Amino acid sequence: MATATIPVSVTIRPEALLLADELGMREPMERMIEQMKAMAPELMRIDVEVEIHPEDPTFPHLIAIDGVEPQSARPPTDLSLLHAYRQWVSATFPTEVWNNFIFGIFPRG
């Protein structure tokens, strides 16, 4: 029996794309999205949006890249995939790049 690969839905909010372009971070952002897809093939979707610091709106805005996986993919306490992904990001990009991003991998709510 052949298995089918379901493509991951990627949604990039317009303000996140604008911020990535303003910061010169579009190419790194695209690489981060592709790596998240490669590291977590069970993801249902990847959402990219601007994150504003809740306590200080003047704080530099960040680009949030969040993967959403089926609830059955792993226990909510298993952060090994997120840790491995963050390690890849910090090993691949200089601080000047990765400090503009935050990441999450969440079970479907």
Order of alpha helices (4+ residues) and beta strands (2+ residues): beta-alpha-alpha-beta-beta-alpha-alpha-beta
